[in-house]
């Protein structure tokens, strides 16, 4: 019936297969609640007032989805308003929510995301040991790449030694430049 109202709002359409078109629109509309069908097919506020030609099946489905979303948002808004009004009335009567009510409303951690699990000292020790082993293996591989043996188990990598040497050279240049500026 709602599909018939929708089609009756338009001049003669140019659908390739009118029977298939009508069946498709009716199938789309049938997936939604009656208030959505009414909103989408209403001559004053629905698709007939927004489209100058027969809507495609996708346009009808999109309009229905939009109407459902509006309805869901509207219901959620009404629920929030109702809860706020009830809370105000309870507060006016001097009632306070119980701990159980607060936990039911906000959850065990009061609506906050749980903090990351704090690691025990043993877990931290194991994690640090594994990280140290990975780093030592990386350093050994870097020394092997240049054909050398690491000087000790805890040696810095050749790349780290090169960066440190470059930083020392740069520091020395800056110190010498400052001494020269102060001396002149």
C-alpha positions as CSV (number, residue, x, y, z in Angstrom):
1,X,0.0,0.0,0.0
2,X,2.8,2.4,0.9
3,X,4.6,1.6,-2.4
4,X,1.4,2.4,-4.2
5,X,1.2,5.8,-2.4
6,X,4.8,6.5,-3.4
7,X,4.3,5.7,-7.0
8,X,1.0,7.6,-7.1
9,X,2.9,10.8,-6.3
10,X,4.8,10.7,-9.6
11,X,3.8,11.1,-13.2
12,X,4.0,8.0,-15.3
13,X,7.4,6.4,-14.7
14,X,9.9,5.1,-17.1
15,X,11.0,1.9,-15.4
16,X,12.2,-0.9,-17.8
17,X,10.1,-3.5,-16.1
18,X,7.4,-1.8,-13.9
19,X,6.3,-5.0,-12.2
20,X,9.9,-5.8,-11.1
21,X,10.4,-2.2,-10.0
22,X,7.3,-2.2,-7.9
23,X,8.2,-5.5,-6.3
24,X,11.7,-4.3,-5.5
25,X,10.4,-1.1,-3.9
26,X,7.8,-3.1,-1.9
27,X,10.5,-5.6,-0.8
28,X,12.7,-2.7,0.4
29,X,9.9,-1.0,2.3
30,X,8.8,-4.3,3.8
31,X,12.1,-4.6,5.6
32,X,11.4,-1.6,7.8
33,X,8.9,-0.7,10.5
34,X,5.6,1.0,9.5
35,X,6.6,4.4,10.8
36,X,9.7,4.3,8.5
37,X,7.6,3.3,5.5
38,X,5.2,6.1,6.3
39,X,8.0,8.7,6.7
40,X,9.7,7.7,3.4
41,X,6.5,7.5,1.3
42,X,4.6,10.5,2.8
43,X,3.8,13.0,0.0
44,X,4.7,16.1,2.1
45,X,7.8,15.0,3.9
46,X,9.1,11.8,2.3
47,X,10.7,11.0,-1.1
48,X,7.8,12.5,-3.2
49,X,8.6,15.9,-1.8
50,X,12.4,15.5,-2.4
51,X,12.6,13.7,-5.8
52,X,11.2,15.0,-9.0
53,X,11.3,11.5,-10.6
54,X,10.8,7.9,-9.6
55,X,13.4,7.1,-7.0
56,X,15.8,4.2,-7.6
57,X,15.7,1.1,-5.3
58,X,18.9,2.4,-3.7
59,X,17.5,5.8,-3.1
60,X,14.5,4.2,-1.4
61,X,16.7,2.0,0.7
62,X,19.0,5.0,1.7
63,X,15.9,7.0,2.6
64,X,14.7,4.2,4.8
65,X,18.1,3.8,6.4
66,X,18.2,7.5,7.2
67,X,14.7,7.4,8.7
68,X,15.7,4.4,10.8
69,X,18.8,6.2,12.0
70,X,16.7,9.3,12.9
71,X,14.2,7.1,14.7
72,X,17.0,5.3,16.7
73,X,18.6,8.7,17.6
74,X,15.3,10.1,18.6
75,X,14.5,7.1,20.8
76,X,17.9,7.3,22.5
77,X,17.5,11.1,23.0
78,X,14.0,10.5,24.6
79,X,15.5,7.7,26.8
80,X,18.3,10.1,28.0
81,X,15.8,12.8,28.7
82,X,13.6,10.4,30.7
83,X,16.6,9.2,32.7
84,X,17.6,12.8,33.5
85,X,14.1,13.7,34.6
86,X,13.9,10.7,36.8
87,X,17.3,11.4,38.3
88,X,16.2,15.0,39.0
89,X,13.0,13.9,40.6
90,X,14.9,11.4,42.8
91,X,17.4,14.2,43.8
92,X,14.6,16.5,44.6
93,X,13.2,13.8,46.9
94,X,16.6,13.5,48.5
95,X,17.2,10.0,47.2
96,X,20.7,9.0,46.2
97,X,21.6,6.1,43.9
98,X,22.9,3.0,45.6
99,X,26.3,1.5,44.8
100,X,24.6,-1.3,43.0
101,X,22.6,1.1,40.8
102,X,25.8,3.1,40.0
103,X,27.7,0.0,39.1
104,X,24.7,-1.1,36.9
105,X,24.7,2.2,35.1
106,X,28.4,2.8,34.7
107,X,29.9,-0.7,35.0
108,X,32.6,-2.1,37.3
109,X,35.2,0.6,36.4
110,X,32.7,3.5,36.3
111,X,32.8,3.9,32.6
112,X,36.6,4.2,32.5
113,X,38.7,2.1,30.2
114,X,40.7,-0.4,32.3
115,X,44.3,0.5,32.9
116,X,47.0,-1.7,31.4
117,X,47.8,-4.6,33.6
118,X,50.7,-3.8,35.8
119,X,53.5,-6.2,35.3
120,X,55.0,-8.0,38.3
121,X,58.8,-7.6,38.9
122,X,59.3,-11.2,37.6
123,X,57.4,-10.4,34.4
124,X,59.5,-7.2,34.0
125,X,62.7,-9.1,34.6
126,X,61.8,-11.7,32.0
127,X,60.8,-9.0,29.5
128,X,64.1,-7.1,30.1
129,X,66.1,-10.3,29.8
130,X,64.5,-11.1,26.4
131,X,65.0,-7.5,25.1
132,X,68.7,-7.7,26.2
133,X,69.2,-11.0,24.3
134,X,67.6,-9.6,21.2
135,X,69.8,-6.5,21.3
136,X,72.9,-8.6,21.9
137,X,72.0,-10.8,18.9
138,X,71.5,-7.7,16.8
139,X,74.9,-6.3,17.8
140,X,76.7,-9.7,17.1
141,X,75.0,-9.8,13.7
142,X,76.2,-6.2,12.9
143,X,79.8,-7.2,13.9
144,X,79.6,-10.3,11.8
145,X,78.5,-8.2,8.8
146,X,81.7,-6.2,9.0
147,X,83.8,-9.4,9.7
148,X,84.7,-8.6,13.3
149,X,84.1,-10.2,16.7
150,X,82.4,-8.1,19.4
151,X,84.9,-7.0,22.1
152,X,82.6,-8.2,24.9
153,X,79.1,-9.6,25.5
154,X,77.8,-6.1,26.3
155,X,79.6,-4.2,23.4
156,X,78.0,-1.4,21.6
157,X,77.2,-1.9,17.9
158,X,79.6,-0.4,15.3
159,X,76.8,1.9,14.3
160,X,76.3,3.2,17.8
161,X,80.1,3.6,18.2
162,X,80.2,5.6,14.9
163,X,77.3,7.8,16.1
164,X,79.0,8.4,19.4
165,X,82.3,9.3,17.7
166,X,80.5,11.7,15.4
167,X,78.7,13.4,18.3
168,X,82.0,13.7,20.2
169,X,83.7,15.3,17.2
170,X,80.8,17.7,16.8
171,X,80.9,18.5,20.6
172,X,84.7,19.1,20.4
173,X,84.2,21.5,17.4
174,X,81.6,23.5,19.3
175,X,83.8,23.7,22.4
176,X,86.8,24.8,20.3
177,X,84.7,27.4,18.4
178,X,83.4,28.8,21.7
179,X,87.0,29.0,23.1
180,X,88.2,30.8,20.0
181,X,85.3,33.3,20.2
182,X,86.1,33.9,23.9
183,X,89.8,34.3,23.2
184,X,89.3,37.0,20.5
